[in-house]
Amino acid sequence: MAQTIKTIISEMADVVRENKPMSPDFWINKAIDLTVLWGEELKPALLDAEIKHKQEVSLLIEEGLKVNAAELKVAATSENYRVYKYLEGRDKIIKEFIMIAKKRATIEREFNY
């Protein structure tokens, strides 16, 4: 089965929930896998969604709305905005999982698991 961001995070979360000791290599490999997929899949999609969001806001500003009003209208009505915010949230979660994996590798190396 091909690894995806979702499967990697799910596997890591299961290990944490079950408090299983894993080798430092497990955590480093998961961090590497996440980093690669993050750069290949999520970052381009996030950039694309951000550009579409900003284009919508820009168009409304050009039509005469003030910046705050344009941003509010887009936030309230745009599917692009919803996708952008979802991907932005996923981006933050993946950064945290990468950081946690690195920390777990360090901790488990110190305790010789």
N, C-alpha and C positions, 0 to 999 in steps of 0.2 A: 504494500500500500504506500502510495506517495505521501511524503510528509507535507503537512500544511502548517501554517501558523496555529490554527485551531487545534490540530492533533498534538503538536508539540506542547502547547500551553496546557492542554488537558492532561497529558502524561505527567508534566511537571507538577501540576496541581494535585493529581492523585498521589504522587510520591510525598508531597508535603502534607496533605490531609492524613495519609496513613503513617506519617512520621517514619518512613522507611529510610534507613541509612543507605546512601548511594555513594559510589566512588566519585572523587573530584572530576574524573574524566567524564562521567555522565553529565554533570552540570556544565562543564566547559563545552562539551559537544552540543548540548541543548542550546547554550548561549550562542554558539557559532551558527547552528542551524537557524535559530530565530533571526540572527543578524542578517544572514544571507537572504532568507525569505522576506524579511522586513524591507531590505533594500530592493529586492526584485519585484515584490508584489505590492506592498502597502505604500511605500514612499511615492512611487509614481501615481498611484490612484489618489493619494492624499493631495498631491500637488495639482493634479487635474481637477479634483473637486474644489480646491481652494481657488483656482483660476476661474472656474465657472461661477463660483459664489461672488467673487470680486467683479466679474463682468456684469452680473445681474445688478449689483449695487451701483456700479459705474453707469450703467444704462439708465437707471432711475434718477441718478444725480443729473445726468445730461438732460433728462426730461423735466428737471426743475425741482425735484425733491431735495431737501437738505440731507446731509450725510446721515445723521441719526435716523431720520424718517425712512430713508432708503434702506438702511441696515435693518431696521425694525420690520419693514414690510417684507424684505427678503427672508428674514428669520421666521416670520409668521406664515409665509405662503410657499416657500421654495423647496422643492424636493432636492435640488442641488445642495441647499444649505443643510438639510437633514443628513444627506450622505456625507458632506464635509465634516459635520460635527461628529458623526458616528466614526468616521475614519480617524479623526483627530483623537477621539477617546481611545480607539484601538491602538493608535500610535503610542500614547502615554502608557497603556497597559503593557505593550511589548517592551518598551524601554525599562519598565519596572521588572518584568520577568527576566530580562537580560541581566540587570543589576543583581537581582536575587540569585540567579544561577551562579554568577561570579562569586558572590558572597558565600553561598552554600559550598562551592568548591573550596574556597579558602578555609571555611570552618571545618569541613569534613577532612580536609588535608591535615589540619592541626590535630584533629582527634583520631586520625589514622583509620578511617572507615574503609 
